[in-house]
């Protein structure tokens, strides 16, 4: 077999470190353990990213090998050998590849599948490396696509899937922070998703949340405002409203309307469910305004904008706050 001259001339001290292998949780077959573990670690959107990494199939080729293979600098049989005998050292991998050159030729479609899979895993790892997923930049996301040469359509689809699954996973538990609405809205922009892509991803996530918390729930649980199923659905509706808050009136009405229909709600009921989530946040802000110095009208206005309190709720809550103060 003829190896590319440049590869043969690599000094023995040269090494290229492959991306770290995903750390898999131990496999436990006991259902009791699974239930116990679910209580030890609260669900979050990051679970969706962990799933991408832990369920990836096959080796992840580093970008230099992919680039060389695409430009025919490396014989296809060498790439086959790499897939069979991956190593943490590029040079060792090349030698292992040469030893397995009799395994035949890798089709270009197979190579592209490996590249796409590698790009997906690397994006998930990039997001997991951030303290907050919304801190990733569009440039960082694009750099992963470029490194693995993932086609635009495949990349756009995967980014939408990431956003959908992250949002759905966030709603596995009802816990919600004031900044969560702005964070999930910012995450879509950081991924470089268009408004149409965001709308499709949120609607698909709505279908998942419906399956998780409505389809198999007892009717009394869906009406129990203190119950987890009711609160998880409310959390999703609130986040969906926050995601579309900056859209035009017509676009927002369309997106909110089809989500409402999925959950069997009309526009008024949707607004009521969102208000049930938003009002407690603003109540805390009003309490701070009464009891702490330095909390004025400007801060309350910013709080309303962040939380998403309607004008009607604002008036009623201000009147109640004033009544309690006097």
Order of alpha helices (4+ residues) and beta strands (2+ residues): alpha-alpha-alpha-alpha-alpha-alpha-alpha-alpha-alpha-alpha-alpha-alpha-alpha-alpha-alpha-alpha-alpha
